[in-house]
Amino acid sequence: MRRAGRRGRQAQEGSPMENGVGQEPGTPELPAAEGGVAPRPPRVRPRLVFHTQLAHGSPTGRIEGFTNVKELYAKIAEVFSISPTEILFCTLNTHKVDMQKLLGGQIGLEDFIFAHVRGETKEVEVTKTEDALGLTITDNGAGYAFIKRIKEGSIINRIQTVCVGDSIEAINDHTIVGCRHYEVARMLRELPRAQPFTLRLVQPKKAFDMIGQRTRSSKSPGESRVTSGKETLRLRAQGPATLEEGPSLFEEEAARRVDDLLESYMGIRDSELASTMVEAAKESPSVAQLARGLDSVLGEFAFPQEFVAEVWAAVSHPKGGQE
């Protein structure tokens, strides 16, 4: 019993590990069971501490105890004494508006989080002379949809004031705050041709070395990887965050293909959605079952049958060479 007491005092005096597992201060040690054998202590949840800065410049803060994107934004806002609604999106390990480094549903345990906050508001008038505007839309998971890519030579590409990273706040004075990216993409696709419309955009606040940035055309297959065989914190819309191993090379490649298909068919990019669809395809023995599975959990997207077939091919081809 005397040894157990010393261990309990040492655990209370030591500080929990950052980005690792440690006993929370003040946690009492369980008494030894009859026969002198101490019971197995309960599993202690990891205490994960991440470092963060505002992308345009700030001191470094520390955040912990979040399980989804909204809670993450609230923690960052608390550290820097701003409103969570000021945060447009976050990037990992770079302060630049780099759409390949967007924070999604997974964060590597060693990743540094940069928060991009609201800057200037601007309005642009656009005339839709083609069916496609040349925009790829994504969202931050907390109510803001923003521009992830601008296609070279497209309608939007010819409007120099529109930039990658701009949040779309309103279409023709109709606010879209709170809409998901696929809803915004659908609204833009349904706008009539030859009729001008207005976009109200909010650009992220920029540091001096970020001014003038518009787009990034190069994209390598492994560029969007957050980790390399390391554990990641998986954020979930519902339920607690979980520690998971990073995706395999096969899963990353398949998710990249599906993400490309999402952009081609729907004008959106969403790495987390792509990963979800890869998991569904791996568990589905046929295209028809994949279609039913996607419809049951993602029916709001209304995926066309040919798109589902291409998702199946993108996932099954690397496994067995069957289309």
C-alpha positions in Angstrom: 0.0 0.0 0.0 2.9 2.3 0.8 4.4 1.8 -2.7 1.0 2.5 -4.3 0.8 5.8 -2.4 4.2 6.9 -3.7 3.2 6.1 -7.3 0.0 8.0 -6.9 1.9 11.1 -5.6 4.4 10.9 -8.5 1.5 10.7 -11.0 -0.1 13.8 -9.5 3.1 15.8 -9.4 4.1 15.0 -13.0 2.5 16.9 -15.9 0.6 15.1 -18.6 2.4 14.5 -21.9 1.7 16.9 -24.8 0.5 15.1 -27.9 0.5 11.8 -25.9 -1.0 9.9 -23.1 -0.6 11.0 -19.5 -2.6 10.7 -16.3 -4.6 13.8 -15.5 -3.4 15.6 -12.4 -5.4 14.7 -9.3 -6.6 11.3 -10.6 -6.6 9.0 -7.5 -4.9 5.6 -7.8 -7.2 2.7 -7.2 -6.6 0.7 -4.0 -5.0 -2.7 -4.3 -7.4 -5.6 -4.5 -7.5 -8.5 -2.0 -4.4 -10.7 -2.2 -2.1 -7.7 -2.9 -2.7 -7.5 -6.6 -3.6 -4.0 -7.8 -6.6 -3.8 -10.2 -5.8 -2.7 -13.8 -6.1 1.1 -14.0 -8.8 2.5 -16.4 -7.6 3.6 -19.8 -6.7 7.2 -19.8 -7.8 9.4 -22.7 -4.9 11.0 -24.6 -4.4 14.7 -23.9 -3.6 16.2 -27.3 -2.3 19.7 -27.4 -1.9 21.5 -30.8 -0.1 24.8 -31.6 -1.9 27.5 -33.6 -1.4 31.0 -35.0 -3.5 33.4 -37.1 -2.3 33.1 -40.7 -1.7 36.8 -41.1 0.5 36.9 -38.0 0.1 36.4 -34.3 1.7 34.9 -31.2 1.5 31.1 -30.9 -1.4 29.7 -29.0 -2.2 26.2 -27.6 -5.5 24.4 -28.0 -6.9 21.1 -26.8 -10.2 19.4 -26.0 -12.1 19.7 -29.3 -13.9 16.9 -31.1 -15.2 18.6 -34.3 -14.4 21.6 -36.5 -16.8 24.0 -34.8 -15.3 23.2 -31.4 -11.8 23.7 -32.9 -12.8 27.1 -34.3 -14.2 28.0 -30.9 -10.9 27.1 -29.2 -8.8 29.1 -31.6 -11.2 32.1 -31.2 -10.9 31.9 -27.5 -7.1 31.9 -27.6 -7.0 35.0 -29.8 -10.0 36.8 -28.4 -12.0 36.8 -31.6 -15.4 35.5 -32.7 -15.4 32.0 -34.1 -17.4 33.4 -37.1 -14.3 35.4 -38.0 -12.5 32.2 -39.0 -12.9 31.3 -42.7 -10.8 28.2 -42.8 -7.6 26.7 -41.5 -4.5 25.3 -43.1 -1.9 22.9 -41.7 1.8 23.7 -41.5 1.6 26.8 -43.7 0.3 30.3 -43.2 -0.3 30.7 -47.0 -3.7 30.2 -48.8 -2.7 26.8 -49.9 -5.7 24.7 -50.8 -3.7 21.5 -50.7 -3.0 22.0 -47.0 -6.6 22.7 -45.9 -7.6 21.3 -42.5 -10.3 18.7 -43.1 -11.5 15.9 -40.9 -8.1 14.7 -39.8 -5.2 16.4 -38.1 -1.7 14.9 -37.7 -0.5 14.9 -34.1 2.4 17.1 -35.0 0.5 19.5 -37.3 0.6 23.2 -36.7 -2.8 24.9 -37.3 -3.0 28.3 -39.0 -6.4 30.1 -38.9 -7.3 32.4 -41.8 -9.7 35.1 -40.7 -12.1 37.5 -42.5 -10.5 40.3 -44.4 -12.0 42.8 -46.9 -15.4 42.3 -48.4 -15.8 42.8 -52.2 -18.6 42.5 -54.7 -18.1 41.4 -58.3 -20.6 41.2 -61.2 -20.4 38.1 -63.3 -22.2 37.3 -66.6 -22.6 33.5 -67.2 -21.6 33.1 -70.9 -21.0 29.3 -70.4 -22.6 26.6 -68.3 -19.6 26.3 -66.1 -18.1 29.2 -64.2 -14.8 27.4 -63.6 -15.1 27.4 -59.8 -14.4 24.6 -57.4 -16.2 25.1 -54.1 -15.5 23.6 -50.7 -16.5 24.6 -47.2 -15.0 24.8 -43.7 -17.6 22.6 -42.0 -18.8 25.5 -39.9 -21.0 27.5 -42.3 -18.6 29.1 -44.8 -18.3 28.0 -48.5 -15.2 29.3 -50.3 -13.3 29.0 -53.6 -10.8 26.1 -53.6 -9.8 26.3 -57.3 -10.3 28.5 -60.3 -9.9 26.8 -63.7 -7.5 28.5 -66.1 -9.2 30.2 -69.0 -12.7 30.1 -67.3 -15.2 32.9 -66.8 -14.0 33.5 -63.2 -10.4 33.3 -64.1 -10.9 36.4 -66.2 -12.1 38.4 -63.2 -8.8 39.3 -61.5 -10.4 40.4 -58.2 -11.7 36.8 -57.5 -9.1 34.7 -55.8 -8.7 31.2 -54.4 -9.6 31.3 -50.7 -12.4 33.9 -51.1 -15.5 33.0 -49.1 -18.8 33.3 -51.0 -21.1 35.2 -48.6 -24.0 36.0 -50.9 -25.3 35.4 -54.5 -27.5 38.3 -55.7 -27.9 39.6 -52.1 -29.1 36.1 -51.1 -26.9 35.0 -48.2 -25.5 31.5 -48.4 -23.8 31.5 -45.0 -24.7 28.1 -43.4 -25.0 26.4 -46.8 -22.8 23.4 -47.7 -20.5 23.6 -50.6 -22.5 21.3 -52.8 -25.6 23.5 -52.3 -23.6 26.6 -53.3 -22.3 24.8 -56.4 -25.8 23.8 -57.3 -27.0 27.4 -57.0 -24.3 28.6 -59.3 -25.0 25.9 -61.9 -28.7 26.8 -62.0 -28.1 30.5 -62.6 -29.4 31.4 -66.1 -26.9 32.2 -68.9 -26.5 35.7 -70.3 -28.0 37.2 -67.1 -25.5 39.1 -64.9 -25.4 38.2 -61.2 -23.5 39.5 -58.2 -21.1 37.6 -55.9 -20.3 39.1 -52.5 -17.0 37.7 -51.4 -14.9 37.9 -48.3 -11.2 37.4 -48.7 -8.9 36.1 -46.0 -6.8 38.7 -44.2 -3.4 38.5 -45.8 0.2 39.0 -44.6 2.5 40.9 -46.9 3.9 37.9 -48.6 0.5 36.5 -49.5 -0.8 39.5 -51.4 -1.5 38.8 -55.1 -1.9 35.0 -54.7 -4.6 33.7 -57.0 -4.4 30.0 -57.7 -2.2 26.9 -57.7 -2.4 24.7 -60.7 0.1 22.0 -59.9 -1.1 19.0 -58.0 0.9 15.9 -57.2 -0.8 12.7 -56.0 0.6 12.8 -52.5 0.4 16.5 -52.0 -2.7 16.5 -49.8 -1.4 14.0 -47.3 -1.5 15.2 -43.8 0.6 12.4 -42.3 2.9 9.6 -43.4 2.0 6.5 -41.4 1.5 8.5 -38.2 -1.6 8.7 -36.0 -4.1 11.4 -36.7 -6.9 12.9 -34.8 -10.2 12.2 -36.7 -12.8 14.9 -36.2 -16.4 13.9 -36.5 -19.6 15.8 -36.9 -21.2 13.6 -34.3 -19.5 11.7 -31.5 -16.1 12.1 -30.0 -12.9 12.5 -32.0 -10.8 9.4 -32.3 -7.1 8.6 -32.8 -6.5 6.6 -36.0 -3.7 5.5 -38.1 -3.1 7.6 -41.2 -4.6 6.3 -44.5 -2.7 3.8 -46.6 -1.2 4.7 -49.9 -4.0 2.8 -51.7 -6.7 4.7 -49.7 -5.0 8.0 -50.4 -4.7 7.4 -54.1 -8.3 6.1 -54.3 -9.6 9.2 -52.4 -7.6 11.5 -54.7 -9.3 9.9 -57.7 -12.8 10.2 -56.2 -12.0 13.8 -55.2 -11.2 14.5 -58.9 -14.5 12.9 -59.9 -16.4 15.1 -57.4 -14.8 18.2 -59.0 -15.7 17.0 -62.6 -19.3 16.0 -61.8 -20.3 18.5 -59.1 -17.8 21.4 -59.1 -16.7 20.6 -55.5 -13.7 19.1 -53.8 -14.1 17.4 -50.5 -11.3 15.1 -49.3 -13.3 13.8 -46.3 -16.3 13.1 -48.5 -14.1 11.3 -51.0 -12.6 9.2 -48.1 -16.1 8.3 -46.9 -17.0 7.2 -50.4 -13.8 5.1 -50.7 -14.7 3.3 -47.5 -18.2 2.6 -48.7 -16.9 1.3 -52.1 -14.5 -1.0 -50.3 -17.3 -2.6 -48.4 -19.7 -2.9 -51.4 -19.4 -6.0 -53.6 -21.2 -4.3 -56.5 -21.9 -1.0 -58.1 -25.6 -1.4 -57.3 -24.9 -2.0 -53.6 -22.6 1.0 -53.6 -25.3 3.2 -55.1 -27.8 2.0 -52.4 -25.2 2.6 -49.7 -24.4 6.1 -50.8 -28.1 6.9 -51.2 -28.8 5.8 -47.6 -26.1 8.0 -46.0 -25.5 10.7 -48.7 -28.8 10.9 -50.5 -28.8 14.7 -50.3 -26.1 14.8 -52.9 -28.2 12.9 -55.5 -25.2 11.3 -57.2 -25.9 10.3 -60.8 -25.6 6.6 -61.7 -22.6 7.2 -64.0 -20.8 9.0 -61.2 -21.3 6.1 -58.8 -20.0 3.7 -61.5 -16.9 5.8 -61.9 -16.3 5.9 -58.2 -16.6 2.1 -58.2 -14.0 1.9 -60.9 -11.7 4.3 -59.2 -11.7 2.2 -56.0 -11.8 -1.3 -57.5 -9.3 -0.8 -60.3 -6.3 -0.4 -58.1 -7.4 -3.5 -56.1 -8.1 -6.1 -58.8 -7.9 -4.4 -62.1 -11.6 -4.8 -62.7 -13.7 -2.0 -64.0 
